[in-house]
Amino acid sequence: MKDKALLIGAVAAAISMVALAPIASAEKPKMEKCYGIAKAHQNDCAAGPGTSCAGSSTTDGQKNAWMLVPEGTCEKIVGGSLSSSN
């Protein structure tokens, strides 16, 4: 009886480890810079000459200000571009 309980406990532990494995090994999504989508003062960094960095954009949709978004979503956002020249 003791061996059966031990075996059941071991199987239950193994099943729970397998069930939790995807959570523990989940990778963060790859991110990309998306230009032209930040609201004024909401950019992540690099908003052009005369600015220090994050939060320094002065207008909504400023073309040289970017925000990090999950890879593959930038060009789906209205006004979003992968380069500052568009």
N, C-alpha and C positions, 0 to 999 in steps of 0.2 A: 504494500500500500504506500509506503514511504517513497519507493522508487517511482511509482506511478505519479505521485504528486510532484516529485522532482522533475520528471520528464514533461509533465503538463506545464509546469512553470517555465522550463527551458524553452519549450515550443512557443508559449505565449510571449516570452521575452524576444525570441527571434522574429516572430511576426510583428511585434511592435517596432522593432528596429528597422525592418523592411518598410513598414508603413511610414516611418518618420524620415527615411533616407532622402526622399525628394525634397523635403523641407530643409534638411540640413545641408544638402549639396546644391541648392538652388543658387544659380549665378545671378549677379546683378545684370540688368539689361545693359547692352552697350549703348552709349550715349553719343550724340552728335551735336555740333553747334548749329543752331538754327537762327539765321539772321532775319531781322525785320518783323519779329512777332512780339517783342517785349513792349510792355507798357512803359511810359516814362518812369524812370527811376527804378525799374524792375529787372534790368538786364543782369546777366551773370558777370560779364566782364568785357573789357575792350570795346569801348564805345567811341573810339576815334580820338583825334588830336584834342588836347585840352581837357581830357577826362582822366580820372584816376583809375577807375575799374568798376567793380560791381555797383549797381544802383546809380550809375552816372549818366545814363541816357537822358536826354532832355525832352524828347517827344515820343509819343506812341508810334510804334512801327518804324523807328529809326533804322535805316538800312545797314549801318555799320555796328549796331548793337546786337548781341546774340544771347540766347538762352540755351541751356542744355535740354534736349528732349530725347526720348528713346529713339534709337536708330530706326530709320525708315518712316518716321512720322512727320518730319519737318515739311516735306513738300506736299503733305496732305493738309497742312494748316494754311488758311488764307493769308497770303503775304509772306509765307515762309520761303526761305532760300538757303541753300547750303553754302553760298558765298555772299560776301558783302557787296559785290558789284552789281547784283540784280535788283 
